[in-house]
Amino acid sequence: MEDEVFIQIVYIINQLVSWLAALAIIFGGVVPYIPQYRDIQRTQNAEGFSTYVCFVLLFANILRILFRFGHYFETALLWQSIIMIATMLIMLSLCTSVRVTTEISTKGRSFTDFDWNYFWVWSRFVDYLQCVITFTLVAALLTYLLLDSVLFVETLGFLSVFTEAMLGTPQLYCNYQNKSTEGMRKSQRQQWMNSLGGFYMDVFISPILIIQPNSSRKMTEMKIELLLFLRAKWTTCATVRISNVGSDSAFQLNYTTLH
């Protein structure tokens, strides 16, 4: 009798842990974007956040969902992709409205202009939505036609993980252009840097890293996120500028504070 009760308790605990882990997988990725959203909404300034992060996550998660039709994976990951897509659309909507409000130029740019120079810098949220829907329909049609092809399905999965591995690249480029990490939330950097810990566990704990399908993606993520981390740390240091005024030399210390 006691053994049966113990087994039931262990089973309940295992179920609770599994549910909590599933919830962490589903919602963990979007949590850092909540303070980012509130910060942009409060300051009405989206310059510190790259909308290409939304681009990467949108298309990576769309490809992941389509990949599931040819290669089954856990339902929690499916819901993670759906929640992430919704979150990125919300972020895009906010960034677009803020940019339209603060933009001096009144010339609108739309998706139907098909101007590559202004790709993903459109004036209306509906243009981003049109682009996402168009990509989804084309990719879904190709998946439907080539679903029996193992090569196509595996390529779909590879493109999904590779695109997601490049997540930090747009933000890194945005920081480089702005010469600052101002506007980039610490929680967002911490979330990206958490994968460094996961990669460490894979390298030093898992003896089968070489044959893991996600190892190359994690290596790429680690390199990009390390660059983001170093860039953030670098901009906290003091930079000394020497300006000559007549025959005198004045030294000025400038500090970049992170939000």
C-alpha positions as CSV (number, residue, x, y, z in Angstrom):
1,M,0.0,0.0,0.0
2,E,2.8,2.4,0.9
3,D,4.6,1.6,-2.3
4,E,1.6,2.4,-4.4
5,V,1.2,5.7,-2.6
6,F,4.9,6.5,-3.1
7,I,4.6,5.6,-6.8
8,Q,1.6,7.9,-7.2
9,I,3.3,10.8,-5.5
10,V,6.4,10.3,-7.7
11,Y,4.2,10.2,-10.8
12,I,2.4,13.4,-9.7
13,I,5.7,15.2,-9.1
14,N,7.0,14.1,-12.5
15,Q,3.8,15.4,-14.2
16,L,4.2,18.7,-12.4
17,V,7.8,19.1,-13.4
18,S,7.0,18.2,-17.0
19,W,4.2,20.8,-17.1
20,L,6.4,23.4,-15.6
21,A,9.2,22.6,-18.0
22,A,6.7,22.8,-20.9
23,L,5.5,26.2,-19.7
24,A,9.1,27.4,-19.4
25,I,9.8,26.3,-23.0
26,I,6.6,27.9,-24.3
27,F,6.8,31.3,-22.6
28,G,10.5,31.5,-21.6
29,G,11.6,32.9,-25.0
30,V,9.2,35.8,-25.0
31,V,9.7,37.0,-21.4
32,P,12.7,39.2,-22.2
33,Y,10.7,41.1,-24.8
34,I,8.1,42.2,-22.3
35,P,10.3,44.8,-20.6
36,Q,11.7,45.7,-24.1
37,Y,8.1,46.4,-25.3
38,R,7.3,48.5,-22.2
39,D,10.5,50.5,-22.6
40,I,9.8,51.3,-26.2
41,Q,6.2,52.2,-25.3
42,R,7.4,54.5,-22.5
43,T,10.2,56.3,-24.3
44,Q,8.5,56.3,-27.8
45,N,11.9,55.4,-29.1
46,A,12.7,52.1,-30.9
47,E,16.1,52.9,-32.3
48,G,17.9,50.7,-29.8
49,F,15.9,47.6,-30.9
50,S,16.5,46.0,-34.3
51,T,13.3,45.0,-36.1
52,Y,15.4,42.5,-38.0
53,V,15.4,40.4,-34.7
54,C,11.6,40.1,-35.4
55,F,12.4,39.2,-39.0
56,V,14.7,36.4,-37.9
57,L,12.4,35.0,-35.3
58,L,9.3,35.2,-37.4
59,F,10.7,33.3,-40.4
60,A,12.7,30.8,-38.2
61,N,9.5,29.8,-36.3
62,I,7.4,29.6,-39.4
63,L,9.9,27.2,-40.9
64,R,9.9,25.2,-37.7
65,I,6.2,24.8,-37.8
66,L,6.3,23.6,-41.4
67,F,9.1,21.3,-40.5
68,R,6.9,19.6,-38.0
69,F,4.6,18.3,-40.8
70,G,7.5,16.2,-42.1
71,H,9.3,15.5,-38.8
72,Y,7.4,15.4,-35.6
73,F,8.7,17.2,-32.5
74,E,7.3,18.0,-29.1
75,T,4.0,20.0,-28.9
76,A,5.6,22.4,-26.4
77,L,8.0,23.5,-29.1
78,L,5.1,24.0,-31.5
79,W,3.3,26.3,-29.1
80,Q,6.6,28.1,-28.4
81,S,6.8,28.9,-32.1
82,I,3.2,30.1,-32.2
83,I,3.6,32.3,-29.1
84,M,6.9,33.7,-30.5
85,I,5.3,34.6,-33.8
86,A,2.5,36.4,-32.1
87,T,5.0,38.3,-29.8
88,M,7.2,39.4,-32.8
89,L,4.1,40.7,-34.6
90,I,3.2,42.7,-31.5
91,M,6.7,44.1,-31.3
92,L,6.6,45.0,-35.0
93,S,3.3,46.8,-34.6
94,L,4.7,48.9,-31.7
95,C,8.0,49.7,-33.5
96,T,6.2,50.7,-36.7
97,S,3.7,53.0,-34.9
98,V,6.6,54.6,-32.9
99,R,8.7,55.1,-36.1
100,V,5.8,56.6,-38.0
101,T,5.1,59.0,-35.1
102,T,8.8,60.2,-34.9
103,E,9.7,60.0,-38.5
104,I,10.3,63.4,-40.2
105,S,9.9,62.1,-43.8
106,T,6.3,61.7,-44.9
107,K,7.1,59.4,-47.8
108,G,5.5,56.0,-47.2
109,R,7.1,52.8,-48.1
110,S,5.1,49.6,-48.6
111,F,5.7,45.9,-49.3
112,T,4.0,46.1,-52.7
113,D,6.7,48.6,-53.9
114,F,9.1,45.6,-54.1
115,D,12.0,47.9,-53.4
116,W,14.9,45.8,-52.0
117,N,16.6,49.0,-50.6
118,Y,13.7,49.4,-48.2
119,F,13.0,45.8,-47.4
120,W,11.7,45.4,-43.8
121,V,11.7,49.2,-43.2
122,W,8.1,49.8,-44.3
123,S,5.8,52.5,-43.0
124,R,2.8,50.4,-42.0
125,F,2.4,47.3,-39.9
126,V,0.1,45.8,-42.6
127,D,3.1,45.6,-45.0
128,Y,5.0,43.4,-42.6
129,L,1.9,41.3,-42.2
130,Q,1.6,41.0,-46.0
131,C,5.2,39.9,-46.2
132,V,4.8,37.3,-43.5
133,I,1.6,35.9,-45.0
134,T,3.1,35.7,-48.5
135,F,6.2,33.9,-47.2
136,T,4.0,31.5,-45.1
137,L,1.8,30.7,-48.1
138,V,4.7,30.1,-50.5
139,A,6.6,28.0,-48.0
140,A,3.5,26.0,-47.1
141,L,2.8,25.3,-50.7
142,L,6.4,24.0,-51.3
143,T,6.1,21.9,-48.1
144,Y,2.9,20.4,-49.3
145,L,4.3,19.5,-52.7
146,L,7.7,18.2,-51.4
147,L,6.6,16.7,-48.1
148,D,7.7,13.2,-49.3
149,S,11.2,14.4,-50.0
150,V,13.5,13.7,-47.0
151,L,16.1,16.1,-48.4
152,F,13.5,19.0,-48.5
153,V,12.2,18.3,-45.0
154,E,15.7,18.1,-43.5
155,T,16.7,21.3,-45.4
156,L,13.6,23.0,-44.0
157,G,14.7,22.0,-40.5
158,F,18.3,23.2,-41.1
159,L,17.1,26.6,-42.4
160,S,15.0,26.9,-39.3
161,V,17.8,26.3,-36.8
162,F,20.3,28.2,-38.9
163,T,18.1,31.3,-39.2
164,E,17.4,31.2,-35.4
165,A,21.2,30.8,-34.8
166,M,21.7,34.2,-36.5
167,L,19.2,35.9,-34.1
168,G,21.8,38.1,-32.5
169,T,23.3,39.3,-35.7
170,P,20.8,42.1,-36.5
171,Q,21.1,43.5,-32.9
172,L,24.8,43.3,-33.1
173,Y,24.8,45.3,-36.4
174,C,22.3,47.8,-34.9
175,N,24.6,48.3,-31.9
176,Y,27.5,48.8,-34.2
177,Q,25.7,51.4,-36.3
178,N,24.5,53.3,-33.2
179,K,27.9,52.9,-31.6
180,S,26.0,52.1,-28.4
181,T,23.9,49.5,-26.7
182,E,21.4,52.1,-25.4
183,G,17.9,50.9,-25.8
184,M,18.8,47.2,-25.6
185,R,17.4,45.7,-22.4
186,K,19.7,43.8,-20.0
187,S,17.1,41.0,-19.8
188,Q,17.3,40.5,-23.5
189,R,21.1,40.2,-23.4
190,Q,20.8,37.8,-20.4
191,Q,18.4,35.6,-22.3
192,W,20.7,35.3,-25.3
193,M,23.7,34.8,-23.0
194,N,21.9,31.9,-21.2
195,S,22.5,29.8,-24.3
196,L,26.2,30.1,-23.6
197,G,25.6,28.1,-20.4
198,G,23.6,25.5,-22.4
199,F,26.4,25.3,-24.9
200,Y,28.9,24.8,-22.1
201,M,26.8,21.9,-20.8
202,D,26.8,20.4,-24.2
203,V,30.5,20.7,-24.7
204,F,31.7,19.5,-21.3
205,I,28.8,17.3,-20.2
206,S,27.4,15.6,-23.3
207,P,29.9,13.1,-24.9
208,I,27.9,13.1,-28.1
209,L,28.1,16.7,-29.1
210,I,29.5,16.0,-32.6
211,I,26.5,14.0,-33.6
212,Q,23.9,16.3,-32.1
213,P,21.9,18.0,-34.8
214,N,21.7,21.3,-32.9
215,S,25.4,21.6,-32.0
216,S,26.4,23.7,-35.0
217,R,23.5,26.0,-34.4
218,K,24.6,26.4,-30.8
219,M,28.1,27.1,-31.7
220,T,27.0,29.9,-34.1
221,E,24.6,31.3,-31.4
222,M,27.4,31.3,-28.9
223,K,29.8,33.3,-31.1
224,I,27.2,35.9,-31.9
225,E,25.9,36.3,-28.4
226,L,29.5,36.5,-27.1
227,L,30.1,39.4,-29.5
228,L,26.9,41.1,-28.2
229,F,28.0,40.6,-24.6
230,L,31.5,41.9,-25.2
231,R,30.0,44.9,-27.1
232,A,27.7,45.7,-24.2
233,K,30.6,45.5,-21.7
234,W,32.9,47.5,-24.0
235,T,30.5,50.4,-24.1
236,T,30.4,50.6,-20.3
237,C,34.1,51.5,-20.3
238,A,35.3,55.0,-20.3
239,T,36.6,56.5,-23.6
240,V,39.1,59.3,-23.4
241,R,38.8,62.1,-25.9
242,I,41.6,64.6,-26.3
243,S,40.5,68.0,-27.6
244,N,43.0,70.8,-28.1
245,V,41.8,74.3,-27.1
246,G,44.6,76.7,-28.1
247,S,47.7,75.4,-26.5
248,D,45.8,73.6,-23.7
249,S,44.8,70.0,-23.8
250,A,41.5,68.9,-22.1
251,F,40.7,65.4,-21.3
252,Q,37.0,64.4,-21.3
253,L,35.6,61.1,-20.0
254,N,32.5,59.8,-21.6
255,Y,30.5,56.9,-20.1
256,T,27.8,55.1,-21.9
257,T,25.1,53.8,-19.5
258,L,23.1,50.7,-20.2
259,H,19.4,50.5,-19.6
